[in-house]
């Protein structure tokens, strides 16, 4: 049996009609680990995270999140264990940021589904961690794209799930807020022992903040391991079509640039 909080794929494949989009992917993310999935456009990254979130069922193989099959288990049970933040998130009704963040507590509510003081406290703590407390009373649909991303990360933290899956969590963020988001994710993994998977095109952030980097191309995993080692590998160069130089800044932080 998998440990609580572990995200796992066992020889997973997924086809759109006759086209294989994900091919034979095996992956385990342990409690407390932050894993980045990187690769060129069309590599199958978003399809893979949709499989992890249970929005798609694999054509082949098995996905498990905290001992559940996310595509077949009741959605409330999945939501108690898994927080998923997609690339695009639209809300038609005029909810405030505070209300959107508080929605993260819905899977844990019983009875009439009304929040209590503990739920509100968790939501406000999540707002603080993602630096969106000042936006609490603003309408979500009137925020900038970057502000919405931070509000959705706060919702995921408020959910208190064992596993967190995020597709491009730093897209549309300025450098300071992108760094803050990654630091908050790192802290969530360290403090609550959550397992987190992100899809990102920002190789610098992946190198600096993640425990592990997985490179995909053509629907397959071609490299997986410590960020500096993987990003400097011939497999990563072949996947991106450019050799990547991984260096070290004076403070010891890595950086990644194409040669």
Number of C-alpha atoms within 10 A of each C-alpha: 5 14 11 18 25 22 29 21 21 15 16 22 23 23 14 9 7 6 8 15 20 28 21 17 22 16 16 17 21 20 21 22 23 28 26 27 25 26 24 16 13 13 20 23 28 21 19 26 22 20 23 28 28 23 14 16 20 22 14 16 16 20 27 21 28 23 17 19 17 26 21 12 12 11 13 12 13 23 23 19 22 30 24 26 21 18 14 10 10 8 9 7 9 13 16 17 28 25 18 20 27 24 17 24 27 17 17 15 12 9 5 6 11 10 15 10 8 10 20 17 13 21 28 20 16 26 27 14 21 24 18 19 18 11 17 19 12 15 16 26 17 13 14 11 15 17 20 22 25 23 26 25 28 31 28 26 25 25 28 22 23 25 32 29 24 24 21 19 23 26 15 15 19 11 11 8 17 19 16 18 22 20 17 19 27 21 16 22 20 15 10 13 20 28 30 29 24 27 25 21 17 15 20 18 20 28 23 18 19 20 17 21 26 23 25 27 24 18 22 19 23 18 19 20 14 15 25 22 15 22 28 16 16 14 19 25 16 12 19 18 11 13 18 21 15 21 13 11 8 6 6 9 12 18 18 20 12 11 8
